[in-house]
Amino acid sequence: MHRPLTLQARLMTAVIGFVSLILIIVAVITSATLGQALEGRLQDQLRSVSGQTSVLVKQAQYLTVTGRPLTAQTVLAGQHYPGLLLAVATEGGTSGAVVTTDGTTALTADDLRTLSEAVQSAPNTAVTLDGLGSFQVTVQESDGIGIVTGLPRDEIQSTMAQLLTVITLATLGGLILLALTTAVTIRYSLRPLRAVAGTATRVANQPLDRGEVSITERVPDSEADPRTETGIVGASLNKLLDHVNDSLAARQRNEELMRKFVADASHELRTPLASIRGYSELSLRALHHGADPSGTETALERIQAQSLRMTRLVEDLLLLARLDEGQELVHGTVDLTQLALEGVSDARPTAPDHVWAIDVPEEPVVMLGDAGRLHQVVANLLANARTHTPAGTRITLRVSREGEEAVIRVHDDGPGIDPAVRDELFARFARGDSSRARQTGGTGLGLAIVKAIVEGHHGTIAVQSEPGDTTFTVRFPITPVPAA
């Protein structure tokens, strides 16, 4: 099975292949340019030499009057130009010779035939003669005599061979150096990715599906530089791990809150159920034994009271569930001024030993919202102030408009809120005392319902408290934010 190439290997292959292509193109262009230059130089030399050989042939032709035959050897006699080729075609025949370091060497019949065929196809061409090498030849005619002059191509071929050797060696050396440099550079550049992969692997091996989980693994800061492309990956992974860690912590908190919520709800429901069961058994026992029916009537009244209490608790829980799902709100025009007046009027008879006050503007404060739920907000805040303050406490309800917000404030001069429970004041089943003795009354759902209704209207609720000065502040936008 073939293993897939790594990113480093793919990058190296791509870089080396691209550079190799460039080097090959450069080598071809360089070789062609130099070859053309050498060919041009050889052509210039050949034109110069052919003029000289033409003069030599004319001189040798004059000597034929004295009885000496006109041959290539006669023309080249005494010449010291190694490699010079000359062929002379006269009426008496064709001859040819090549100047060597030892004198002249006559061309064979095969050489002359090869030379004749070459110049017939092109007057200026290259020809290769067995045993003598390659020549660049040109043909001219003087006084009815055909003259073929040639110069050796050995120098050009040698130079080109050396050039190709140098280019090949330089290319191989450059590619080896490039491969090493590329490997080091890519390995260094991809080091942040290896750090990212290592961190991701360690995080993947952690048991994130159960229990309290904290992800402490992070890509080192040196490998998460957002100024580089690979560093951005490390920085992004760190940001993702921070988000996942926060999400896991929130999940753990939610699980703990859910367990506490279930325990509290179970206790709140168990108490009235136990009362109902006890009083029902007492009533049945009295009926079976013919006891005083007045006791049975009292037991039935207690059963009814506990049933009503349990009904209110279940309805509050259902209301919270519906508010969490974005249900239960029916928007319309609400006059908060009138709503505050009604809220204080309803609360005053429930606690005549408290001092009730209201502060509303002359102009009505009108907003869009659910009138019934907003009335519940005011009623719960007033009930909370009444329940947790002693007799004689002054409770003031204020309504105002501040800019584009409608503001409701409930203030009391009671003992204040215990700082230990202030952070969990709006949690479900939160009570001023942590015991279940019910010293303060209520189930601890009132403020949770207030917060859910306020947030359902895209508002906010906050509390400031110190001994003698406690204020709950609710802010609503006059025009509600459109639902997402």
N, C-alpha and C positions, 0 to 999 in steps of 0.2 A: 504494500500500500504506500502510495506516495504522500508524503506529508506536505501540506500546503505551504507555500512560501510565506515567510514572515513579512511584516511591513518593512523591516529594515532591508531584507533581501530584495523585495520588490523595488524599493527606492534605489538601492545600489544598482540593480539590473537596469532600471530605467535611465539612471544618470550615466552609467558606463556605456550603455547602448547609444544614447544620444551623443555623448562626447566622441565615441568611436566613429559614429557616422560623420560628425563634423571633421574629425582628423582625416578620415578617408577622403572626404571631399576636398579638404585642403591639400592632401598629398597628390590627388589627381590633378588639381588645378596647378599646383607647383610643378609637377612633373611635365605637364603639357606645356606650361609657359617656358620652362627651362629647355625642353626639347625643341620648341619652336625657335628659341633664341639660338641654340646650337645649330639647328638646321639652317637658319638664316646666315649664320657665320660661315658655315661650310659652303653654302651657295655662293657667298661673296668670294671666298677663297677659290672656289671652282671656276668662277667667271674670270678671275685674275689669271689663274693658271692656264685656263683654256686659251686665253689670248697669247700667253707666252708659248704654249705648244704650237699654236698656229704659226708663230714666227719661226719656231724651230723647224717646222715642217717645210716652210718656204725655203729656209736655208738648206735643208737636206735635199730639197727638190733641185736646187741649183747644183748641188754636188753630183746629182745623177748624170749631169752632162759630161762629167769627167769619167763616167763609167761605174760609179758606185751605185748599187741598187737602193731604192727608197723603201726602207722598212722602219718599223717602230724602234727596233734596236739601234738603227743608224741615227734616228732622231734623238733618242735618249742617251746616246753615247756621251759620256762625260758629265751627265746630270747627277746631282746629289740631292734628290728630293725623295726620301724613302716613302714608299706607298703610292707614288705617282703612277697612274695607269695611262697607257696610250695605245690606241689602235688606229691603224692607217689602212684605208681601203683605196687601192689604185686599180688601174686597168690590169696591172700585172698580178694582182692578188691582194689578200688581206693579211696583215701581220699585227701583232700586238705584244706588248711587254709591260712589265711592272718593275719599277726601280726598287731595289732592296739595298740593305746595308752592304751586301757583297757585290753589288753591280746591278745587272738587269736580268730578269727572268722572263723568258718568252711565254706567251699564252698558248695553250694547246688549242687544237681545233674545236674541242668541246667548249672551251672558254670563249673562243671567238663566236661560236654559234649562239651560246647563251647571251653574250653581249649584244650580238646583232638582233636577236629576238627582243631584247629589252628595249633597245633604242628605237626599234621600229614601232613599238606600242606607245612610247613616250620619249621625246627627245631629251628630257631631263628626268632621270629616274634613278632608283637604287637597284643594284644588282649584286648578287652573291655568287662568287666564283669558288669552286671547290679547292680547298687548300690555300687560297689566297685571302679569303675574307670577303667582307661586304664593302662596296664602293658606291659613291654617288657619282654618276656619270652624266655627261652632256655631249651632244653631237653637233658638229658644225661642218660646213663644206667650204673648201678653198681651192679655186682653180681646178674643179672637178675631182678633188681628192676629199674623201670623207674622213673626218678626224673625230675620234671619240676620246675624250679626256675624262679621267676619273680620279677622285681622291678617296682615301680610306675613311670608312665610318667607324673605325675602331675606337677613336677618341670619344665620339658621341656615345657609343654603346657603353664604353667603360664609365664615362661620366654618369650616364643614366643609371647604370647598374649600381654605382656607388651611391647615387642619390636615393635610389629606391631602398638600398640597404640601410642608409642612415635614417630615412623616413620610417622604415619598418621598425628599426631598433628604437628610435625615438618614440614612435607610437606605442610600442609595447611597454617601454619604460614609463611613458606618461600614463598609460592605462593602469599599470601596476601602482604607481604613485597615487593616481586618482582613486583607485579602489581602496587603498589604505586610508587616504584622506577622507574619502566619502564614508567609509565604515566608521572611522573615529568620529566624524562630524555627526553622522546620523545617530550613532549610538549615544553621543552626548546630547543631541537634540531630543531624542526619544526617551531620555532618562525620566522626565516627568511622567510620561505615559506608563512606564514601568512602575513608578511610585503609585500612580492612580490604580493600576491593575492590582498591585499588592494590597493597597488599602481596601479596594472593593472585594478582593478575595477574603481578607480577614473579616470584613463586615458580614459577608455572605455566610461565613462559618459560625457566626454568633446565633444563638437561639433567640430570635426576635419574635417568636409567635406565642410566648407565654411569659408570665411573671413580669417583674419590674425590670425594664431594659433601659440601658444607657449606652449609646454609641459614642465611645471616646476616640475611636480611630479617625485620624484625619491625615490628609496628604500634607507633608511638611511644607512650611511656608516657602522654603527655598525652591520647591518644585511646583509651587502654585502661584507663580508670578503672573498677574493678569496682563502684563505688558507683552507677553509672548503667546503664540498660538497654543503651544502645548501646555503652557502654564494656565491658560484660560480653562482647559479641561480640568486640571487639578482644583482650581478655584471653584469651578462650577460643581465638582463633586463634593467639595467641602461644604458649599452652600446647600447642596441637596442633603448631605448627611446631617447638617444642622436642622434642616426642616424635618427630616425623618425623625431625628432625635426628639425634637419638640412635639412632633405628632405622637410618637410613642409615649412620651411623658404625659401628653394630654389624654391619650387613650387610657393610660394607667390611672390618671386622676378620675377620668369618667367612670372607669370600672369601680374604683373605690367609692365614688359618689353614688353609683348605682347600687352597690352593695349596701351602703348606708341608707340610701333611699328605700330599698326593699325592706331592710330591717325596721326603719322607722314606720313605713307604711304598714308593715305586718303588725307592729306593736299598736299603732293607732287603731287598726281594725280589730285586733285581738281584744282590746279592752272593752269596746261596746259589745262585741260578740260574746265575751265571757259574761258580761252583765245580763245580756239577753238570755243566755242559756241558764244562768243562775236563777233569774226571776221567773223564767218559764217553768223550770223544775219546781220552784217554790209554789207557783200557782197550781201546777198539776197535783202536787202533794196535798195542797190545801183542799182542792176539789175532791180528791179521792178520800180524804179523811173527814170531810164535812166541816172544815175549819171556818173561821169568821171570814165572810166574803169581802170585808173591808180590806183585809190584807191582800187578797187577790187583786182588788182594784188598784191598790198601790203598786203591786208588782207589774200590772199591765201598763200603768202610767210610766214606770221606769223603763219597761221594754220599749214603749213608744218613744221616750226621750232618747234612749240609746240608738234606736233605729234612725231617728231624725239626725242624730249626731253622725252616725255612720253614713247616712245618705249625703249629708253635706260634705263629708270627707271624700266620698267617692266622686261626687259632682265636681269638687275642686280639682281632684286628680284628673278627671276627664277634661275639665276646662284647660288645665295646663297642657295636657297632651294635644288638644286641638289647637291651642295657641302656638305650640311648638311646630305644628304642621302648617301654620299660617291660616288656620280656619277661625271661625267663630266671630269675626269682625265684620260688621255691616256699617259702612261709612255713610254719613249724612252730616248735615249742618248741626253743630253742637254749640250752645251758649254756655261757656264755662262759668260765667257769672251766675246765671240761674242755677246751674248744677251745683256750685259751691254753696249757695243759699240753702238749697234743699238738703245738701249733705250735712251742714251744721244743724239745721232744723231736725233732721233725723237722729243725729248723734246726741243732742242736748238731753233728751229724756233718758237716754241710757246711762248717763253719768251726771246727775244733777249736782254732785259734789265737786265737779270740775268747773272752771271758769272758761266759757266758750266765747270766742271773738272771731269776727270775720272782717276782712279788708278787701273790698273789690272796687274797681274803678267805676266812674259814672257811665262810661261807654261800655257796652257789652263786649266781651272778648269772645269772638266767634271763630271756630275752626271746623275742619272736616274730620270726622271721627265717628266712632261707635258710641252713641250716647250712653247705652246701658253699661258698657265696659268702663267708660270714663267715670261714670257714677260709682262703679265698683272700686276704681282707683282711689277716689276721694274717700269713700266709706272705709276702705281698708286702712288708709293712712290715718284717718281720724280714730278708728278703732285701735290701731296700734299705739297711738299716742295716749289714748284713754286707758288701755290695758296696762301699760308699762309705766304709768306715772301715778303718784299718790293723790289722794283727795286734795282739792285746793289748787291743783296745778292749772296754770293758764294755758289753753290751747288756742292758737290763732291760725286761721286759714286765710291765705292771701292768694288772689288771682290778679295777674297783670299781663301786659303785652310788652315785650322787649324786642324791638326790631321786627323780625319776621317770625318770632317765637311767642307761643303762649306759655306762661309760666305759672305753675301751682306750687305754693310753699305751705308746708304744715310745720308750725313752730310750737315748741312747748318749753317751759322753764323747769322741767322735771330734773331728775338726777342724772340724766344723760345715759349714753349707751356704753356698756363695758367694751373697752378696746379689744379684748380677747375675742369677741364675737362680731366685731364691726365688719371684718372682711368677709364673713359668711352670712351677713345679715339678710341677703336676698336669696340665699340657698333654700331649697325645699326642706321643710321640717326643721328649720333653724329657729331656736328659741333663746330667749335671754338667759335661761338657766339650762345647763346641759343635762340635767336629770330629767327623768320622765315623771316627775311628781306633779307636773302640771300646775306649779305655783302661779305661773303667769297666765294660764288659760290658753286656749287656742291650740291649733295643730302645727303651727309654724309654716303654713302655706300662704298666709295673707300677703306678705311682702313679695314672695315668689310670684304670686299671681299679679301683683302690681307691676313688677318688673317685666313680666311677659306681655302684659297689655300695653305698657309704655313702649316697649321695643316693637310690638306689633303696629304701633302708630308711628314708628321711626323716630321715637323720642328717646330721651335719656333721663335717668334718675340718679341722684347723688344724695349723700347724707353728710352733714357736719354736726359733730356732737362734742360737747364738753359739759360738765356739771352746770345746770342752770340755763343751758342754751343748746337745744337740739333742733335742727331744721332738715326736713326732707324737701328737696327741690326737684320738681318734675318739669321738663321742657319738651314742648311739642312744636313741630313746624306748623305754621298756619296752613300752608299748602303741603300736604304729605308728599314724601318722596315716592315716585312711581315704583311699584314692585318690580324686581328684576325678572 
